[in-house]
Amino acid sequence: MPWSAAGSRPWRAGGWRCRRAAVIAAADRLVELSVPAGPTLRFEYLFGFGGGRPGWVSAMTQSTGAQALARVSAITGDRRY
């Protein structure tokens, strides 16, 4: 069942259990692969596309990266994510 159909977000309600160390390791790797851009991070594609060079960004990468880090912060309580 999709989350929206369930009417709740199980990661917020504590309904999901995760491997905390694996989640933290994945978040740390995501931060390591990101590119600092002022007070924010850029999540760049590492391949060229449509005539562009590697290092381009899209709303998809930015939103997915931000969402992942926000969830890890919610799980761990660590504001560095």
C-alpha positions in Angstrom: 0.0 0.0 0.0 1.4 3.4 -0.9 2.2 5.7 2.1 -0.3 8.2 1.0 -3.0 5.6 0.9 -2.1 4.5 4.4 -2.6 8.1 5.7 0.6 8.0 7.7 4.3 8.2 7.4 5.7 5.2 9.2 9.3 6.5 9.6 7.9 9.4 11.7 5.6 7.2 13.8 8.5 4.8 14.6 6.9 2.0 12.7 10.0 1.3 10.7 13.1 -0.2 12.2 16.3 0.4 10.3 19.9 -0.6 10.6 21.1 2.6 12.2 24.8 2.1 11.4 24.1 1.5 7.8 21.8 4.5 7.5 24.5 6.7 9.1 27.2 5.3 6.8 25.0 5.9 3.7 24.3 9.5 4.8 28.0 10.1 5.5 28.9 8.8 2.0 26.2 11.1 0.5 27.7 14.1 2.2 31.2 13.0 1.2 30.1 12.8 -2.5 28.3 16.2 -2.4 29.9 19.5 -3.4 29.7 22.5 -1.0 28.0 25.5 -2.5 27.9 28.2 0.1 25.7 27.1 3.0 24.2 24.3 1.0 25.3 21.1 -0.7 25.1 20.2 -4.4 24.4 16.6 -5.4 26.0 16.5 -8.9 25.6 13.9 -11.6 29.0 12.3 -12.4 28.3 11.8 -16.1 27.5 14.1 -19.0 24.0 14.3 -20.5 22.5 16.2 -23.4 25.8 17.8 -24.3 26.5 18.9 -20.8 29.5 18.0 -18.8 29.6 15.9 -15.6 28.9 18.0 -12.5 25.5 19.2 -13.5 22.6 19.2 -11.0 18.9 18.8 -11.3 15.9 19.3 -9.0 15.7 15.5 -8.8 19.1 15.1 -7.3 18.8 18.1 -5.0 15.4 17.0 -3.6 16.3 13.4 -3.2 19.6 14.2 -1.4 17.9 16.7 0.8 15.1 14.3 1.7 17.5 11.5 2.5 19.6 13.7 4.8 16.4 15.1 6.5 15.2 11.6 7.2 18.6 10.6 8.6 18.5 13.7 10.8 15.1 12.7 12.0 16.1 9.1 12.8 19.4 10.0 14.5 18.6 13.4 16.0 21.9 14.6 14.5 21.5 18.1 13.0 24.7 17.8 10.9 22.6 16.0 8.3 
